Amino acid sequence: MPLKAHEHPLKKIFSADFDFVIPHYQRPYAWGTEQALQLLDDLEDALMRNAPEPYFLGSLVLVKPDETAPHADVIDGQQRLTTLSILLSVLRDLAENDEVAVVLRDMVREPGVALDGIPAKPRLRLRDQDAVFFTKYVQTPGKLDGLLKLTDQAVANDSQKAIRDNAKALRKRLLSWTDEKRNGLATLARNRTFLVVVSTPDLASAHRIFSVMNARGLDLEPSDIFKSDVIGSLDVAQQQEYAKAWEAAEQNLGRATFAELFLHIRMIEAKARAQRELLIEFPQQVLDAYIKNGQAATFVDDMLMPYATAYAHLLDQDYDHHDVVWSKVNNWLCRLTQLDNNDWRPPALWALKNHDDNPVFLDAFLRRLERLASSMLVRRVYTTPRVTRYVDLLKQLGAGAGVDAEAFDLTDDEKQETRERLNGELYKVQPVRKFVLLRLDEVLANAPSVSYQHKVISVEHVLPQNPRNDSQWAKDFTEDDRAFWTHRLGNLLLLNRNKNSQAQNYDFVTKKEKYFSPAAGVTGFALTTSVITEPVWTPDVVERRQAELTGILAKEWELN
């Protein structure tokens, strides 16, 4: 798609050449007084330097389907354009010279030229929730006093509050200036302040440009564009209600997590690995069918909102803690979230959405899912075959299978490889070791759930990695013994403290007392307690523990 980039002074930016519109999917205006005053400070610094060179204020990314028409959807630059409009409006209302006031007025609001077919209208139109407010109080001359008097109860949302607060802060600062200095600032802004305008007729390419260019603030997410498509296809009477519901779900999950949700929904619905970017695949595989059939509200009501609720439960593990079975569901989710990948989440979300009233089903389902996911983690199954396995599971679930879906089952070879990996040098596999040890510790504790709230959890060796030649370790373990046992499960434990290089090499009795014991500040690990009860640490002890611990995990994960 053709891409164009030009440097334009603000007198061209705020002219009939551009008719800026903030699309539905953009986040609200969010700059606070700190950012607004920083913008003014930057302009004042340029003014005081009195240098002839242009001052660059940043960039705009626009979608302009017709390069010859002024209409431009703002993909990046809403915060800056809105704040500049407020600044120009404050300068307009403070101007003592009528000619200056008229020039500033016409930068903020197109006066219209009847003979040229140009109607009078604002240069910048905010989102529908704020457009009327902004036009009435900012873009209309003489209305700023009314804006500044509005109470918090009189404004509808946080973006309108930010507009009021920034107008108040800028006006207070500019009131302390002379009229001559304010006019100098207006001249600088109009003639020597430039924005780099990047425009493309294609929304997808504009999004990619923005993602590359944007070094700060919040990236535009594909979910923002999906929101525009959904809300824009609804009846006007429904738009505000559904926009609020959408934004409430996004706020509840957090912007980044809400954006992730669409990846998971795509996989659940398409039952296929992603081949292209979400911006293309989600409409093709999920959304377009709803919109084309006039069912955008159904998409929100029956798909997005239930999955958003399920995702919140998945992340927070907050089902009814007073119910024994629901507590089991929370525990499985807690274990799964400790994995080093999120590929298990689509089948988990499928279950949480479609069986949200059946904790017995969810307990059994998540137990099977955790077993499969843990085995793939231990075996270091890489992304493509791992996702393919979950795709197969989703296909079987879609065909009516449930807890007994064949994709859950481990083959004899998979069971054997999992056992062999557990019996190997586990410490050397960083993504695996802590997960396995925490899972083992939970089983050893013989409790329905163990809560690990420690700020630090580290995996430590009992037999140290590099014992001194004159130590008891060197007497009890040959070099071959140390080479074989040091990094295996039987020689590992958990500590809720950072490692201590000096204490690591203590002899066993001293190490237990000063490094592993509750007196040394270590608490909460059944695995560590079982080490402390050992009177000595020899190859025979490690071998026995290795067999015991791997056997416990093999029983828990049904690997025999």
C-alpha positions, 0 to 999 in steps of 0.5 A: 500500500502507498505510504506517504510521510511529510513534515508539516507546520501546525498552520497546515496541520490545523487547516482545511487540508486535514479533517481529523477524526478519532476512531471508536477503537482508540483509547480515551484522551488520557494526558494529565497536567504533567504531560500538558505542561511538559508540552508547553515547557518544550515550546517555551524552551524553543521560544526562548532560544529564539533560533530560526530552525524548525521545532519538531513535536513528533509524528502522526500516523493517519489512515487517509483512504483518499489522499485528495480528501481531508478526512483522516482517522488518527491512529497515533497522535490523538493525545498530542493533537487534543492537547495542542487544540486545548493550548491553541484555544487557551491562547485564542481566548487570552489574546488581546489582539482580535486579529490574533484571536481570529487566526487561532480560532480558525486553527481550532475550528474550520470557519467554513467557506460557503463558496468553496463548499467547505462547511464550518466544523471542528478541525479535530473530532474526538470519540463520540463520547467526548466530541460534543463536550470538546466542541462546546467547551474548547473549540467554541470561542469564549467557552473556556470559563464555563469549562473550568467551572465544571465540577467532577460530578458535571463531567461524564468521564475521565477524559473530559476531566483531563480536558478540563484539568489541562485547560485549567493548568495551561491557562494558569501558566499562560496568564502569567505571561505577557500578551507579547510572549503569548503571541510569540508562542502562537507564532512559533506554534503556527509557523515553526512547529512541525509534525511528521505526518505518516499516512496510508490508505490501509488500516492494517499497514497503519497499525504496523507503522504505528507499532514500529514507530511508537516508543512510548505510551500505549500501542494500538492493539488489534482489539481496538480495531475489532471494537471499532468494527463491532460497535460501528456495526450496531444500531446507534441506540446500542453503541454506547451501552456496548462500548461501555461493556467492552471498555469495562471488560478491558479495564477489568483484565488490563489492556495487554491481557484483554488483547491476549484474549482475542488470540485465545478466542481465535484459536478456540473458534478456528481450531487451527494454529495462527498463520498470519497476524491477528488483525487479519485472521480474527475477522476472517475466522471469527468476527466477520460472520457475526457482523455480516449477519447483523449479530455484533451484539451476539458476539459481545454478549455470547462470546466476548463477555463470557470469555472475558469473565472466564479469563479473569477467573483463570488469572485470579483463581477466585472461584468460591474458596469455601466450596471444596470442589471449586477450590480444586478448580482454583488449585489446578489453575494456579498450577497451570499458570506456573508453566513457562507458556500460555498455549494451554489457555485456549482449552482451559478457557473453553472449559471455563466458559462452557462448563462454568456451573460444573466444578466437578467437570472442571476439576477432572478436565483441568487435572487432565490438562495439567498432566498433559501440559506438565509432561510437555514441559518436562519433555521440552516439547517446542511451540509448534507440536505443543500448539498442534496438540492443543489444537487437536484437543480443541477439535475433539472438544468441538466434536463433543468429547470432554474429559475423555478426549484422546488428545489428553492421553499420553502415549507409552513413549511420552510417559517413558520420556517424561520419566527419563527426563525427571530422572535426568539432570533436572537442574540444568533445565531452567524452565522446568526445575522450579515448576517440577520442584514446586509441584513435588513439594505440594504433593509431599505437603499432602495438602489440597493446596499450598500457597507460595507467597515468598518474594524469592524462591530458589532451587538449591543443591544439597551436595554443592556444585563445586565442593572444596577438595578438603571437605567432607563432600569430597570424602563422601562423594567420588568425582563420578558420584558428583558428576552423576548426582549433583544436578538430579532431583534427589539432590535438590531442594527449595529455599525462600531466600537468595543463594549464598555462595559461601553457605552453599559449600558448608558441610552437610550438618552445618549447611542444614543448620545455617542455610536450610533450617527455619532458624536460617529463615527458610520456611514453607517447603516440605521438600526442604524439611525432608532434607533436614531430617536426613542425618547424613548426605551420601550417594546412597541417600541421594539415590534413595531420594531420587527413586522416591521423588521420581516415583511420587511424580510418576504416580501423581502424573500417572506415568507408569 
